[in-house]
Every structure is written in C-alpha cells, then in structure tokens.
Amino acid sequence: MDLKNYNITVGEVLKNPQAKAMLQKELPMIMRHPMLPMANAIPLRDIINNAGGYVSPRKIQSILEKLSKI
C-alpha cells in the first residue's frame, strides 16, 4: 500500500480489506471506537502524531511496516 508519505487518509486505508483486517487485529479497541468514522478524512500523519499516548512507538512502526507491505 502506498502510504503517500503518510498523507493517505484513514478512510483510504480502511477501504483496503487487508489493511482493515490487519488494523482490527493489531488495534481492536481503536477499530471499535465510536469516533472512528470521523477520522476518515484525517491524514495518517496526524493520527501517528497523536497516537503516542495510546500506542507505543514500536507498535506504530510495526503497523506502518505491515501497511506498506499490503
């Protein structure tokens, strides 16, 4: 998956069935969050910058690597 230098939107990522399945496995609580639909237009870069308090940097890096291989 081309992450477009992390400018790809959350909605674009979630349109890919493989990416969505991987995220559901890696981040089940976030994927069930009721505010997730509001994040569809947000660039992945912004999500990464704000995820630090919720997801470890190591986990974020692992997820980004997996997304780039899809």
mmJSON file of the N, C-alpha and C atoms, coordinates in Angstrom:
{"data_MODEL":{"atom_site":{
"group_PDB":["ATOM","ATOM","ATOM","ATOM","ATOM","ATOM","ATOM","ATOM","ATOM","ATOM","ATOM","ATOM","ATOM","ATOM","ATOM","ATOM","ATOM","ATOM","ATOM","ATOM","ATOM","ATOM","ATOM","ATOM","ATOM","ATOM","ATOM","ATOM","ATOM","ATOM","ATOM","ATOM","ATOM","ATOM","ATOM","ATOM","ATOM","ATOM","ATOM","ATOM","ATOM","ATOM","ATOM","ATOM","ATOM","ATOM","ATOM","ATOM","ATOM","ATOM","ATOM","ATOM","ATOM","ATOM","ATOM","ATOM","ATOM","ATOM","ATOM","ATOM","ATOM","ATOM","ATOM","ATOM","ATOM","ATOM","ATOM","ATOM","ATOM","ATOM","ATOM","ATOM","ATOM","ATOM","ATOM","ATOM","ATOM","ATOM","ATOM","ATOM","ATOM","ATOM","ATOM","ATOM","ATOM","ATOM","ATOM","ATOM","ATOM","ATOM","ATOM","ATOM","ATOM","ATOM","ATOM","ATOM","ATOM","ATOM","ATOM","ATOM","ATOM","ATOM","ATOM","ATOM","ATOM","ATOM","ATOM","ATOM","ATOM","ATOM","ATOM","ATOM","ATOM","ATOM","ATOM","ATOM","ATOM","ATOM","ATOM","ATOM","ATOM","ATOM","ATOM","ATOM","ATOM","ATOM","ATOM","ATOM","ATOM","ATOM","ATOM","ATOM","ATOM","ATOM","ATOM","ATOM","ATOM","ATOM","ATOM","ATOM","ATOM","ATOM","ATOM","ATOM","ATOM","ATOM","ATOM","ATOM","ATOM","ATOM","ATOM","ATOM","ATOM","ATOM","ATOM","ATOM","ATOM","ATOM","ATOM","ATOM","ATOM","ATOM","ATOM","ATOM","ATOM","ATOM","ATOM","ATOM","ATOM","ATOM","ATOM","ATOM","ATOM","ATOM","ATOM","ATOM","ATOM","ATOM","ATOM","ATOM","ATOM","ATOM","ATOM","ATOM","ATOM","ATOM","ATOM","ATOM","ATOM","ATOM","ATOM","ATOM","ATOM","ATOM","ATOM","ATOM","ATOM","ATOM","ATOM","ATOM","ATOM","ATOM","ATOM","ATOM","ATOM","ATOM","ATOM","ATOM","ATOM","ATOM"],
"id":[1,2,3,4,5,6,7,8,9,10,11,12,13,14,15,16,17,18,19,20,21,22,23,24,25,26,27,28,29,30,31,32,33,34,35,36,37,38,39,40,41,42,43,44,45,46,47,48,49,50,51,52,53,54,55,56,57,58,59,60,61,62,63,64,65,66,67,68,69,70,71,72,73,74,75,76,77,78,79,80,81,82,83,84,85,86,87,88,89,90,91,92,93,94,95,96,97,98,99,100,101,102,103,104,105,106,107,108,109,110,111,112,113,114,115,116,117,118,119,120,121,122,123,124,125,126,127,128,129,130,131,132,133,134,135,136,137,138,139,140,141,142,143,144,145,146,147,148,149,150,151,152,153,154,155,156,157,158,159,160,161,162,163,164,165,166,167,168,169,170,171,172,173,174,175,176,177,178,179,180,181,182,183,184,185,186,187,188,189,190,191,192,193,194,195,196,197,198,199,200,201,202,203,204,205,206,207,208,209,210],
"type_symbol":["N","C","C","N","C","C","N","C","C","N","C","C","N","C","C","N","C","C","N","C","C","N","C","C","N","C","C","N","C","C","N","C","C","N","C","C","N","C","C","N","C","C","N","C","C","N","C","C","N","C","C","N","C","C","N","C","C","N","C","C","N","C","C","N","C","C","N","C","C","N","C","C","N","C","C","N","C","C","N","C","C","N","C","C","N","C","C","N","C","C","N","C","C","N","C","C","N","C","C","N","C","C","N","C","C","N","C","C","N","C","C","N","C","C","N","C","C","N","C","C","N","C","C","N","C","C","N","C","C","N","C","C","N","C","C","N","C","C","N","C","C","N","C","C","N","C","C","N","C","C","N","C","C","N","C","C","N","C","C","N","C","C","N","C","C","N","C","C","N","C","C","N","C","C","N","C","C","N","C","C","N","C","C","N","C","C","N","C","C","N","C","C","N","C","C","N","C","C","N","C","C","N","C","C","N","C","C","N","C","C"],
"label_atom_id":["N","CA","C","N","CA","C","N","CA","C","N","CA","C","N","CA","C","N","CA","C","N","CA","C","N","CA","C","N","CA","C","N","CA","C","N","CA","C","N","CA","C","N","CA","C","N","CA","C","N","CA","C","N","CA","C","N","CA","C","N","CA","C","N","CA","C","N","CA","C","N","CA","C","N","CA","C","N","CA","C","N","CA","C","N","CA","C","N","CA","C","N","CA","C","N","CA","C","N","CA","C","N","CA","C","N","CA","C","N","CA","C","N","CA","C","N","CA","C","N","CA","C","N","CA","C","N","CA","C","N","CA","C","N","CA","C","N","CA","C","N","CA","C","N","CA","C","N","CA","C","N","CA","C","N","CA","C","N","CA","C","N","CA","C","N","CA","C","N","CA","C","N","CA","C","N","CA","C","N","CA","C","N","CA","C","N","CA","C","N","CA","C","N","CA","C","N","CA","C","N","CA","C","N","CA","C","N","CA","C","N","CA","C","N","CA","C","N","CA","C","N","CA","C","N","CA","C","N","CA","C","N","CA","C","N","CA","C","N","CA","C","N","CA","C"],
"label_alt_id":[null,null,null,null,null,null,null,null,null,null,null,null,null,null,null,null,null,null,null,null,null,null,null,null,null,null,null,null,null,null,null,null,null,null,null,null,null,null,null,null,null,null,null,null,null,null,null,null,null,null,null,null,null,null,null,null,null,null,null,null,null,null,null,null,null,null,null,null,null,null,null,null,null,null,null,null,null,null,null,null,null,null,null,null,null,null,null,null,null,null,null,null,null,null,null,null,null,null,null,null,null,null,null,null,null,null,null,null,null,null,null,null,null,null,null,null,null,null,null,null,null,null,null,null,null,null,null,null,null,null,null,null,null,null,null,null,null,null,null,null,null,null,null,null,null,null,null,null,null,null,null,null,null,null,null,null,null,null,null,null,null,null,null,null,null,null,null,null,null,null,null,null,null,null,null,null,null,null,null,null,null,null,null,null,null,null,null,null,null,null,null,null,null,null,null,null,null,null,null,null,null,null,null,null,null,null,null,null,null,null],
"label_comp_id":["MET","MET","MET","ASP","ASP","ASP","LEU","LEU","LEU","LYS","LYS","LYS","ASN","ASN","ASN","TYR","TYR","TYR","ASN","ASN","ASN","ILE","ILE","ILE","THR","THR","THR","VAL","VAL","VAL","GLY","GLY","GLY","GLU","GLU","GLU","VAL","VAL","VAL","LEU","LEU","LEU","LYS","LYS","LYS","ASN","ASN","ASN","PRO","PRO","PRO","GLN","GLN","GLN","ALA","ALA","ALA","LYS","LYS","LYS","ALA","ALA","ALA","MET","MET","MET","LEU","LEU","LEU","GLN","GLN","GLN","LYS","LYS","LYS","GLU","GLU","GLU","LEU","LEU","LEU","PRO","PRO","PRO","MET","MET","MET","ILE","ILE","ILE","MET","MET","MET","ARG","ARG","ARG","HIS","HIS","HIS","PRO","PRO","PRO","MET","MET","MET","LEU","LEU","LEU","PRO","PRO","PRO","MET","MET","MET","ALA","ALA","ALA","ASN","ASN","ASN","ALA","ALA","ALA","ILE","ILE","ILE","PRO","PRO","PRO","LEU","LEU","LEU","ARG","ARG","ARG","ASP","ASP","ASP","ILE","ILE","ILE","ILE","ILE","ILE","ASN","ASN","ASN","ASN","ASN","ASN","ALA","ALA","ALA","GLY","GLY","GLY","GLY","GLY","GLY","TYR","TYR","TYR","VAL","VAL","VAL","SER","SER","SER","PRO","PRO","PRO","ARG","ARG","ARG","LYS","LYS","LYS","ILE","ILE","ILE","GLN","GLN","GLN","SER","SER","SER","ILE","ILE","ILE","LEU","LEU","LEU","GLU","GLU","GLU","LYS","LYS","LYS","LEU","LEU","LEU","SER","SER","SER","LYS","LYS","LYS","ILE","ILE","ILE"],
"label_asym_id":["A","A","A","A","A","A","A","A","A","A","A","A","A","A","A","A","A","A","A","A","A","A","A","A","A","A","A","A","A","A","A","A","A","A","A","A","A","A","A","A","A","A","A","A","A","A","A","A","A","A","A","A","A","A","A","A","A","A","A","A","A","A","A","A","A","A","A","A","A","A","A","A","A","A","A","A","A","A","A","A","A","A","A","A","A","A","A","A","A","A","A","A","A","A","A","A","A","A","A","A","A","A","A","A","A","A","A","A","A","A","A","A","A","A","A","A","A","A","A","A","A","A","A","A","A","A","A","A","A","A","A","A","A","A","A","A","A","A","A","A","A","A","A","A","A","A","A","A","A","A","A","A","A","A","A","A","A","A","A","A","A","A","A","A","A","A","A","A","A","A","A","A","A","A","A","A","A","A","A","A","A","A","A","A","A","A","A","A","A","A","A","A","A","A","A","A","A","A","A","A","A","A","A","A","A","A","A","A","A","A"],
"label_entity_id":["1","1","1","1","1","1","1","1","1","1","1","1","1","1","1","1","1","1","1","1","1","1","1","1","1","1","1","1","1","1","1","1","1","1","1","1","1","1","1","1","1","1","1","1","1","1","1","1","1","1","1","1","1","1","1","1","1","1","1","1","1","1","1","1","1","1","1","1","1","1","1","1","1","1","1","1","1","1","1","1","1","1","1","1","1","1","1","1","1","1","1","1","1","1","1","1","1","1","1","1","1","1","1","1","1","1","1","1","1","1","1","1","1","1","1","1","1","1","1","1","1","1","1","1","1","1","1","1","1","1","1","1","1","1","1","1","1","1","1","1","1","1","1","1","1","1","1","1","1","1","1","1","1","1","1","1","1","1","1","1","1","1","1","1","1","1","1","1","1","1","1","1","1","1","1","1","1","1","1","1","1","1","1","1","1","1","1","1","1","1","1","1","1","1","1","1","1","1","1","1","1","1","1","1","1","1","1","1","1","1"],
"label_seq_id":[1,1,1,2,2,2,3,3,3,4,4,4,5,5,5,6,6,6,7,7,7,8,8,8,9,9,9,10,10,10,11,11,11,12,12,12,13,13,13,14,14,14,15,15,15,16,16,16,17,17,17,18,18,18,19,19,19,20,20,20,21,21,21,22,22,22,23,23,23,24,24,24,25,25,25,26,26,26,27,27,27,28,28,28,29,29,29,30,30,30,31,31,31,32,32,32,33,33,33,34,34,34,35,35,35,36,36,36,37,37,37,38,38,38,39,39,39,40,40,40,41,41,41,42,42,42,43,43,43,44,44,44,45,45,45,46,46,46,47,47,47,48,48,48,49,49,49,50,50,50,51,51,51,52,52,52,53,53,53,54,54,54,55,55,55,56,56,56,57,57,57,58,58,58,59,59,59,60,60,60,61,61,61,62,62,62,63,63,63,64,64,64,65,65,65,66,66,66,67,67,67,68,68,68,69,69,69,70,70,70],
"pdbx_PDB_ins_code":[null,null,null,null,null,null,null,null,null,null,null,null,null,null,null,null,null,null,null,null,null,null,null,null,null,null,null,null,null,null,null,null,null,null,null,null,null,null,null,null,null,null,null,null,null,null,null,null,null,null,null,null,null,null,null,null,null,null,null,null,null,null,null,null,null,null,null,null,null,null,null,null,null,null,null,null,null,null,null,null,null,null,null,null,null,null,null,null,null,null,null,null,null,null,null,null,null,null,null,null,null,null,null,null,null,null,null,null,null,null,null,null,null,null,null,null,null,null,null,null,null,null,null,null,null,null,null,null,null,null,null,null,null,null,null,null,null,null,null,null,null,null,null,null,null,null,null,null,null,null,null,null,null,null,null,null,null,null,null,null,null,null,null,null,null,null,null,null,null,null,null,null,null,null,null,null,null,null,null,null,null,null,null,null,null,null,null,null,null,null,null,null,null,null,null,null,null,null,null,null,null,null,null,null,null,null,null,null,null,null],
"Cartn_x":[0.849,0.0,0.897,0.603,1.339,0.775,1.555,1.104,1.252,1.706,1.811,2.537,3.676,4.466,3.614,2.729,1.813,0.735,0.511,-0.573,-1.845,-1.82,-3.011,-4.006,-5.284,-6.27,-6.638,-7.163,-7.622,-8.685,-9.571,-10.612,-10.045,-9.002,-8.37,-7.752,-7.121,-6.522,-7.614,-8.701,-9.758,-10.56,-10.455,-11.123,-10.448,-9.207,-8.476,-8.807,-9.439,-9.841,-8.685,-7.53,-6.376,-5.891,-5.827,-5.376,-6.36,-7.634,-8.654,-8.588,-8.425,-8.332,-7.098,-5.989,-4.764,-4.93,-5.541,-5.745,-6.715,-7.725,-8.658,-7.939,-6.98,-6.208,-5.23,-4.543,-3.499,-4.045,-5.161,-5.712,-7.219,-7.637,-9.074,-9.885,-9.353,-10.108,-10.29,-9.261,-9.352,-10.297,-10.256,-11.114,-12.598,-12.872,-14.268,-14.72,-13.822,-14.137,-15.254,-16.251,-17.37,-16.989,-15.842,-15.409,-14.607,-14.332,-13.505,-14.049,-15.358,-15.842,-15.494,-15.344,-14.984,-13.542,-12.734,-11.316,-11.064,-12.079,-11.884,-11.131,-11.324,-10.674,-9.339,-8.932,-7.689,-6.5,-5.442,-4.241,-3.596,-3.051,-2.382,-1.294,-0.628,0.425,-0.12,-1.314,-1.893,-2.244,-2.73,-3.064,-1.792,-0.734,0.544,1.042,0.96,1.457,0.669,-0.587,-1.425,-1.616,-1.05,-1.271,-0.298,0.714,1.757,1.289,0.254,-0.249,-1.061,-1.417,-2.285,-1.604,-0.67,0.004,1.506,2.275,3.721,4.349,5.44,6.139,6.537,6.927,7.313,6.116,4.955,3.748,3.351,3.44,3.116,4.028,5.32,6.27,5.956,5.625,5.277,4.041,3.05,1.816,2.107,2.906,3.251,4.005,4.903,5.629,4.675,3.738,2.762,1.874,1.439,0.622,1.374,2.635,3.419,3.635,3.482,3.655,2.348,1.254,-0.045,-0.192],
"Cartn_y":[-1.167,0.0,1.233,2.146,3.406,4.325,4.588,5.428,6.916,7.224,8.604,9.506,8.997,9.747,10.107,9.166,9.269,10.326,10.749,11.687,10.973,9.648,8.87,9.063,9.127,9.325,7.998,8.1,6.913,6.195,6.946,6.357,5.56,6.074,5.353,4.049,4.092,2.878,1.851,2.294,1.372,0.812,1.422,0.879,-0.402,-0.592,-1.792,-2.901,-3.99,-5.058,-5.672,-5.832,-6.401,-5.461,-4.179,-3.194,-3.115,-3.106,-3.034,-4.251,-5.436,-6.661,-6.635,-6.175,-6.107,-5.117,-3.969,-2.975,-3.483,-4.238,-4.809,-5.795,-6.504,-7.453,-6.724,-5.713,-5.012,-3.978,-3.345,-2.251,-2.43,-3.538,-3.818,-2.738,-2.173,-1.152,0.123,0.505,1.707,1.478,0.288,-0.007,-0.09,-0.293,-0.327,1.012,1.975,3.266,3.96,4.502,5.144,6.391,6.981,8.179,7.851,6.579,6.196,6.749,6.689,7.231,8.702,9.46,10.876,11.056,10.014,10.099,9.809,9.47,9.068,10.087,11.357,12.389,12.851,12.302,12.732,11.982,12.694,12.028,11.139,10.045,9.102,9.798,10.763,11.531,12.148,12.718,13.339,12.296,11.153,10.075,9.586,9.399,8.942,9.936,11.217,12.253,12.304,11.88,11.955,10.611,9.553,8.213,7.853,8.645,8.323,7.996,8.644,8.375,7.1,6.541,5.364,4.108,4.304,3.181,3.448,2.425,2.606,2.903,3.646,3.933,2.65,1.631,0.356,-0.269,-0.233,-0.8,0.021,1.334,2.199,1.859,1.731,1.407,0.053,-0.916,-2.246,-2.192,-1.442,-1.319,-0.623,0.422,1.138,0.237,-0.59,-1.523,-2.547,-3.044,-4.008,-3.362,-2.119,-1.437,-1.229,-0.883,-0.641,-1.902,-3.066,-4.329,-4.849,-4.2,-4.642,-4.114],
"Cartn_z":[0.0,0.0,0.0,-0.876,-0.927,0.151,1.179,2.275,1.971,0.772,0.286,1.287,1.765,2.746,3.976,4.341,5.483,5.3,4.059,3.769,3.331,3.239,2.925,4.077,3.772,4.836,5.489,6.689,7.399,6.572,5.95,5.114,3.952,3.315,2.213,2.697,3.856,4.422,4.704,5.317,5.724,4.55,3.378,2.186,1.697,2.093,1.702,2.706,2.252,3.17,3.963,3.337,4.04,5.136,4.819,5.798,6.963,6.646,7.692,8.607,8.036,8.833,9.735,9.205,9.993,11.147,10.879,11.928,12.993,12.58,13.549,14.469,13.923,14.729,15.652,15.131,15.882,16.865,16.508,17.322,17.522,18.12,18.21,18.929,19.992,20.736,19.908,19.185,18.357,17.189,16.614,15.466,15.854,17.139,17.611,18.19,18.214,18.831,18.043,18.729,18.033,17.237,17.523,16.791,15.534,15.292,14.144,12.814,12.557,11.274,11.06,12.129,11.995,11.54,11.663,11.312,9.839,9.074,7.681,6.833,7.085,6.263,6.832,7.961,8.612,8.008,7.664,7.145,8.202,7.756,8.642,9.468,8.879,9.566,10.86,10.815,12.002,13.062,12.621,13.553,14.258,13.481,14.053,15.097,14.78,15.699,17.007,16.974,18.163,18.858,18.322,18.872,19.986,20.183,21.139,22.547,23.002,24.335,24.441,23.311,23.286,22.754,21.835,21.181,21.231,21.569,21.687,20.328,20.322,19.064,18.322,19.045,18.424,17.693,18.323,17.707,16.481,16.585,15.445,14.268,14.528,13.463,12.847,13.656,13.166,12.268,12.678,11.887,10.566,10.593,9.35,8.383,8.913,8.07,7.441,8.228,7.701,6.643,6.884,5.893,4.583,4.677,3.456,2.629,3.265,2.546,1.938,2.251,1.701,0.287],
"occupancy":[1.0,1.0,1.0,1.0,1.0,1.0,1.0,1.0,1.0,1.0,1.0,1.0,1.0,1.0,1.0,1.0,1.0,1.0,1.0,1.0,1.0,1.0,1.0,1.0,1.0,1.0,1.0,1.0,1.0,1.0,1.0,1.0,1.0,1.0,1.0,1.0,1.0,1.0,1.0,1.0,1.0,1.0,1.0,1.0,1.0,1.0,1.0,1.0,1.0,1.0,1.0,1.0,1.0,1.0,1.0,1.0,1.0,1.0,1.0,1.0,1.0,1.0,1.0,1.0,1.0,1.0,1.0,1.0,1.0,1.0,1.0,1.0,1.0,1.0,1.0,1.0,1.0,1.0,1.0,1.0,1.0,1.0,1.0,1.0,1.0,1.0,1.0,1.0,1.0,1.0,1.0,1.0,1.0,1.0,1.0,1.0,1.0,1.0,1.0,1.0,1.0,1.0,1.0,1.0,1.0,1.0,1.0,1.0,1.0,1.0,1.0,1.0,1.0,1.0,1.0,1.0,1.0,1.0,1.0,1.0,1.0,1.0,1.0,1.0,1.0,1.0,1.0,1.0,1.0,1.0,1.0,1.0,1.0,1.0,1.0,1.0,1.0,1.0,1.0,1.0,1.0,1.0,1.0,1.0,1.0,1.0,1.0,1.0,1.0,1.0,1.0,1.0,1.0,1.0,1.0,1.0,1.0,1.0,1.0,1.0,1.0,1.0,1.0,1.0,1.0,1.0,1.0,1.0,1.0,1.0,1.0,1.0,1.0,1.0,1.0,1.0,1.0,1.0,1.0,1.0,1.0,1.0,1.0,1.0,1.0,1.0,1.0,1.0,1.0,1.0,1.0,1.0,1.0,1.0,1.0,1.0,1.0,1.0,1.0,1.0,1.0,1.0,1.0,1.0,1.0,1.0,1.0,1.0,1.0,1.0],
"B_iso_or_equiv":[0.0,0.0,0.0,0.0,0.0,0.0,0.0,0.0,0.0,0.0,0.0,0.0,0.0,0.0,0.0,0.0,0.0,0.0,0.0,0.0,0.0,0.0,0.0,0.0,0.0,0.0,0.0,0.0,0.0,0.0,0.0,0.0,0.0,0.0,0.0,0.0,0.0,0.0,0.0,0.0,0.0,0.0,0.0,0.0,0.0,0.0,0.0,0.0,0.0,0.0,0.0,0.0,0.0,0.0,0.0,0.0,0.0,0.0,0.0,0.0,0.0,0.0,0.0,0.0,0.0,0.0,0.0,0.0,0.0,0.0,0.0,0.0,0.0,0.0,0.0,0.0,0.0,0.0,0.0,0.0,0.0,0.0,0.0,0.0,0.0,0.0,0.0,0.0,0.0,0.0,0.0,0.0,0.0,0.0,0.0,0.0,0.0,0.0,0.0,0.0,0.0,0.0,0.0,0.0,0.0,0.0,0.0,0.0,0.0,0.0,0.0,0.0,0.0,0.0,0.0,0.0,0.0,0.0,0.0,0.0,0.0,0.0,0.0,0.0,0.0,0.0,0.0,0.0,0.0,0.0,0.0,0.0,0.0,0.0,0.0,0.0,0.0,0.0,0.0,0.0,0.0,0.0,0.0,0.0,0.0,0.0,0.0,0.0,0.0,0.0,0.0,0.0,0.0,0.0,0.0,0.0,0.0,0.0,0.0,0.0,0.0,0.0,0.0,0.0,0.0,0.0,0.0,0.0,0.0,0.0,0.0,0.0,0.0,0.0,0.0,0.0,0.0,0.0,0.0,0.0,0.0,0.0,0.0,0.0,0.0,0.0,0.0,0.0,0.0,0.0,0.0,0.0,0.0,0.0,0.0,0.0,0.0,0.0,0.0,0.0,0.0,0.0,0.0,0.0,0.0,0.0,0.0,0.0,0.0,0.0],
"pdbx_formal_charge":[null,null,null,null,null,null,null,null,null,null,null,null,null,null,null,null,null,null,null,null,null,null,null,null,null,null,null,null,null,null,null,null,null,null,null,null,null,null,null,null,null,null,null,null,null,null,null,null,null,null,null,null,null,null,null,null,null,null,null,null,null,null,null,null,null,null,null,null,null,null,null,null,null,null,null,null,null,null,null,null,null,null,null,null,null,null,null,null,null,null,null,null,null,null,null,null,null,null,null,null,null,null,null,null,null,null,null,null,null,null,null,null,null,null,null,null,null,null,null,null,null,null,null,null,null,null,null,null,null,null,null,null,null,null,null,null,null,null,null,null,null,null,null,null,null,null,null,null,null,null,null,null,null,null,null,null,null,null,null,null,null,null,null,null,null,null,null,null,null,null,null,null,null,null,null,null,null,null,null,null,null,null,null,null,null,null,null,null,null,null,null,null,null,null,null,null,null,null,null,null,null,null,null,null,null,null,null,null,null,null],
"auth_seq_id":[1,1,1,2,2,2,3,3,3,4,4,4,5,5,5,6,6,6,7,7,7,8,8,8,9,9,9,10,10,10,11,11,11,12,12,12,13,13,13,14,14,14,15,15,15,16,16,16,17,17,17,18,18,18,19,19,19,20,20,20,21,21,21,22,22,22,23,23,23,24,24,24,25,25,25,26,26,26,27,27,27,28,28,28,29,29,29,30,30,30,31,31,31,32,32,32,33,33,33,34,34,34,35,35,35,36,36,36,37,37,37,38,38,38,39,39,39,40,40,40,41,41,41,42,42,42,43,43,43,44,44,44,45,45,45,46,46,46,47,47,47,48,48,48,49,49,49,50,50,50,51,51,51,52,52,52,53,53,53,54,54,54,55,55,55,56,56,56,57,57,57,58,58,58,59,59,59,60,60,60,61,61,61,62,62,62,63,63,63,64,64,64,65,65,65,66,66,66,67,67,67,68,68,68,69,69,69,70,70,70],
"auth_comp_id":["MET","MET","MET","ASP","ASP","ASP","LEU","LEU","LEU","LYS","LYS","LYS","ASN","ASN","ASN","TYR","TYR","TYR","ASN","ASN","ASN","ILE","ILE","ILE","THR","THR","THR","VAL","VAL","VAL","GLY","GLY","GLY","GLU","GLU","GLU","VAL","VAL","VAL","LEU","LEU","LEU","LYS","LYS","LYS","ASN","ASN","ASN","PRO","PRO","PRO","GLN","GLN","GLN","ALA","ALA","ALA","LYS","LYS","LYS","ALA","ALA","ALA","MET","MET","MET","LEU","LEU","LEU","GLN","GLN","GLN","LYS","LYS","LYS","GLU","GLU","GLU","LEU","LEU","LEU","PRO","PRO","PRO","MET","MET","MET","ILE","ILE","ILE","MET","MET","MET","ARG","ARG","ARG","HIS","HIS","HIS","PRO","PRO","PRO","MET","MET","MET","LEU","LEU","LEU","PRO","PRO","PRO","MET","MET","MET","ALA","ALA","ALA","ASN","ASN","ASN","ALA","ALA","ALA","ILE","ILE","ILE","PRO","PRO","PRO","LEU","LEU","LEU","ARG","ARG","ARG","ASP","ASP","ASP","ILE","ILE","ILE","ILE","ILE","ILE","ASN","ASN","ASN","ASN","ASN","ASN","ALA","ALA","ALA","GLY","GLY","GLY","GLY","GLY","GLY","TYR","TYR","TYR","VAL","VAL","VAL","SER","SER","SER","PRO","PRO","PRO","ARG","ARG","ARG","LYS","LYS","LYS","ILE","ILE","ILE","GLN","GLN","GLN","SER","SER","SER","ILE","ILE","ILE","LEU","LEU","LEU","GLU","GLU","GLU","LYS","LYS","LYS","LEU","LEU","LEU","SER","SER","SER","LYS","LYS","LYS","ILE","ILE","ILE"],
"auth_asym_id":["A","A","A","A","A","A","A","A","A","A","A","A","A","A","A","A","A","A","A","A","A","A","A","A","A","A","A","A","A","A","A","A","A","A","A","A","A","A","A","A","A","A","A","A","A","A","A","A","A","A","A","A","A","A","A","A","A","A","A","A","A","A","A","A","A","A","A","A","A","A","A","A","A","A","A","A","A","A","A","A","A","A","A","A","A","A","A","A","A","A","A","A","A","A","A","A","A","A","A","A","A","A","A","A","A","A","A","A","A","A","A","A","A","A","A","A","A","A","A","A","A","A","A","A","A","A","A","A","A","A","A","A","A","A","A","A","A","A","A","A","A","A","A","A","A","A","A","A","A","A","A","A","A","A","A","A","A","A","A","A","A","A","A","A","A","A","A","A","A","A","A","A","A","A","A","A","A","A","A","A","A","A","A","A","A","A","A","A","A","A","A","A","A","A","A","A","A","A","A","A","A","A","A","A","A","A","A","A","A","A"],
"auth_atom_id":["N","CA","C","N","CA","C","N","CA","C","N","CA","C","N","CA","C","N","CA","C","N","CA","C","N","CA","C","N","CA","C","N","CA","C","N","CA","C","N","CA","C","N","CA","C","N","CA","C","N","CA","C","N","CA","C","N","CA","C","N","CA","C","N","CA","C","N","CA","C","N","CA","C","N","CA","C","N","CA","C","N","CA","C","N","CA","C","N","CA","C","N","CA","C","N","CA","C","N","CA","C","N","CA","C","N","CA","C","N","CA","C","N","CA","C","N","CA","C","N","CA","C","N","CA","C","N","CA","C","N","CA","C","N","CA","C","N","CA","C","N","CA","C","N","CA","C","N","CA","C","N","CA","C","N","CA","C","N","CA","C","N","CA","C","N","CA","C","N","CA","C","N","CA","C","N","CA","C","N","CA","C","N","CA","C","N","CA","C","N","CA","C","N","CA","C","N","CA","C","N","CA","C","N","CA","C","N","CA","C","N","CA","C","N","CA","C","N","CA","C","N","CA","C","N","CA","C","N","CA","C","N","CA","C","N","CA","C","N","CA","C","N","CA","C"],
"pdbx_PDB_model_num":[1,1,1,1,1,1,1,1,1,1,1,1,1,1,1,1,1,1,1,1,1,1,1,1,1,1,1,1,1,1,1,1,1,1,1,1,1,1,1,1,1,1,1,1,1,1,1,1,1,1,1,1,1,1,1,1,1,1,1,1,1,1,1,1,1,1,1,1,1,1,1,1,1,1,1,1,1,1,1,1,1,1,1,1,1,1,1,1,1,1,1,1,1,1,1,1,1,1,1,1,1,1,1,1,1,1,1,1,1,1,1,1,1,1,1,1,1,1,1,1,1,1,1,1,1,1,1,1,1,1,1,1,1,1,1,1,1,1,1,1,1,1,1,1,1,1,1,1,1,1,1,1,1,1,1,1,1,1,1,1,1,1,1,1,1,1,1,1,1,1,1,1,1,1,1,1,1,1,1,1,1,1,1,1,1,1,1,1,1,1,1,1,1,1,1,1,1,1,1,1,1,1,1,1,1,1,1,1,1,1]
}}}
